[in-house]
């Protein structure tokens, strides 16, 4: 690996260490989430590090006591990591309701894992209805208030705008590349 990519390789090989170091260096919180439907821009606007949690690579033993046998490997691995203390650096956790397993994991997490606050986010699944925009706006406004409470900090309009613009500038514009 070239020196240019070494920092990225370090983060990918040990994301928990990266988050712990970031938190120690900045003094700012780390908020976990498991799905791309989590409102990362709002987490960033709060001055926190949005931390995407993927399944660990170890064996599953602790999680088995809380999950059905048919639970997917992502859910099982994430719960295993949480129960074994590998996610102890989290200041809170966000659970978008994207599947039944994540919804149930939220309940199990609430009872069994101590990683600060927990916020469930019910993003609409169908966006082309007359009320979807208003519903999504209300969900995101509620998330903002709950995140402010969980982190004990205000999220300003300017911080939201800066976070959203930064995200848009870092994402490819897939629509323009289509014929």
C-alpha positions in Angstrom: 0.0 0.0 0.0 1.3 3.4 -0.9 1.7 6.1 1.8 -1.1 8.1 0.1 -3.7 5.5 1.0 -2.3 4.4 4.4 -4.6 6.7 6.4 -7.6 5.3 4.6 -6.5 1.8 5.1 -6.0 2.5 8.8 -9.6 3.8 9.1 -11.1 0.9 7.2 -9.2 -1.7 9.1 -10.2 -0.3 12.5 -13.1 2.2 12.3 -13.7 2.0 16.0 -10.2 3.1 16.8 -10.6 6.0 14.3 -13.8 7.1 16.0 -12.3 6.8 19.5 -9.2 8.9 18.4 -11.5 11.5 16.6 -13.6 11.8 19.8 -10.5 12.2 22.0 -8.9 14.8 19.7 -12.1 16.9 19.1 -14.0 16.3 22.3 -17.1 15.9 20.1 -19.7 13.1 20.2 -19.9 10.0 17.9 -23.4 8.9 16.8 -23.9 5.4 15.4 -26.2 4.3 12.7 -26.7 1.2 10.5 -28.4 2.3 7.4 -28.0 4.9 4.6 -31.4 6.3 5.5 -30.1 7.9 8.7 -30.0 11.7 8.4 -26.2 12.1 8.5 -26.4 15.8 7.5 -28.3 16.6 10.7 -25.8 14.5 12.8 -22.9 16.4 11.2 -24.7 19.7 11.7 -24.8 18.9 15.4 -21.0 18.7 15.4 -21.0 14.9 15.9 -19.3 12.2 13.8 -21.9 10.1 12.0 -20.5 6.5 12.4 -21.8 3.9 10.1 -21.8 0.5 11.9 -21.2 -2.6 9.9 -21.2 -6.2 11.2 -18.1 -7.4 13.0 -16.1 -10.3 11.8 -15.9 -12.3 15.1 -18.0 -15.2 16.2 -21.6 -14.6 17.4 -22.3 -15.7 21.0 -23.8 -12.9 23.1 -26.3 -11.7 20.4 -27.8 -15.2 20.0 -29.5 -14.8 23.4 -31.5 -11.8 22.0 -32.2 -12.6 18.4 -34.2 -15.1 16.4 -32.1 -17.6 14.5 -33.2 -16.2 11.1 -31.8 -12.7 11.9 -29.4 -11.4 9.2 -25.7 -11.4 9.7 -25.6 -7.5 9.9 -28.1 -7.4 12.8 -26.4 -10.3 14.6 -22.9 -8.9 14.2 -23.8 -5.3 15.2 -25.6 -6.5 18.3 -22.6 -8.8 19.1 -20.2 -5.8 18.8 -22.5 -3.7 21.0 -22.9 -6.3 23.7 -19.2 -7.1 23.8 -18.3 -3.4 24.4 -16.7 -2.8 21.0 -19.1 0.2 20.4 -18.6 1.8 23.9 -17.4 5.0 22.3 -20.9 5.8 20.9 -22.7 8.7 22.5 -26.0 7.7 20.9 -27.5 5.5 18.2 -29.9 6.2 15.4 -32.2 3.4 14.0 -34.0 4.3 10.7 -36.9 1.9 10.3 -35.9 0.3 7.1 -36.6 -3.3 7.9 -38.2 -5.4 10.6 -34.9 -6.6 11.9 -33.6 -3.1 12.5 -36.8 -2.1 14.1 -36.6 -5.0 16.5 -32.9 -4.4 17.1 -33.8 -0.9 18.3 -36.0 -2.4 21.0 -33.3 -5.0 22.0 -30.6 -2.2 22.0 -32.7 0.0 24.2 -33.0 -2.7 26.9 -29.5 -4.2 26.7 -26.9 -1.7 25.4 -25.6 1.4 27.0 -24.5 3.8 24.3 -26.2 7.0 25.3 -29.4 8.1 23.7 -31.4 6.1 21.1 -33.5 7.7 18.3 -35.8 5.8 16.0 -36.5 7.5 12.6 -39.5 6.5 10.5 -38.5 7.6 7.1 -41.4 7.2 4.6 -41.0 4.2 2.2 -43.2 5.7 -0.5 -42.2 9.2 -1.6 -44.6 9.9 -4.5 -47.7 10.5 -2.4 -49.3 13.9 -1.8 -48.3 13.8 1.9 -44.9 12.2 1.8 -42.9 15.5 1.7 -44.8 17.0 4.7 -44.4 13.7 6.6 -40.6 13.5 5.8 -40.2 17.2 6.9 -42.0 16.5 10.2 -39.9 13.3 10.8 -36.6 15.2 10.2 -37.7 18.2 12.3 -38.5 15.7 15.2 -35.2 14.0 14.7 -33.4 17.3 14.9 -35.1 18.1 18.2 -34.4 14.7 19.6 -30.8 14.8 18.5 -30.4 18.2 20.1 -31.8 16.8 23.4 -29.6 13.7 23.2 -26.4 15.6 22.6 -27.4 18.6 24.7 -26.5 21.1 22.0 -28.4 23.2 19.4 -28.3 22.6 15.7 -28.4 25.9 13.8 -29.9 26.6 10.4 -26.5 27.7 9.2 -24.9 24.4 10.4 -27.6 22.4 8.7 -27.1 24.3 5.5 -23.3 23.9 5.6 -23.6 20.2 6.3 -26.1 19.7 3.4 -24.0 21.7 0.9 -20.9 19.8 2.0 -22.7 16.5 1.4 -24.0 17.6 -2.0 -20.5 18.7 -3.1 -19.0 15.3 -2.0 -21.5 13.2 -3.8 -21.3 12.4 -7.5 -24.2 13.7 -9.6 -25.4 10.4 -11.0 -28.3 12.0 -12.8 -26.1 14.2 -15.0 -24.1 11.2 -16.2 -27.1 9.4 -17.5 -28.0 9.8 -21.2 
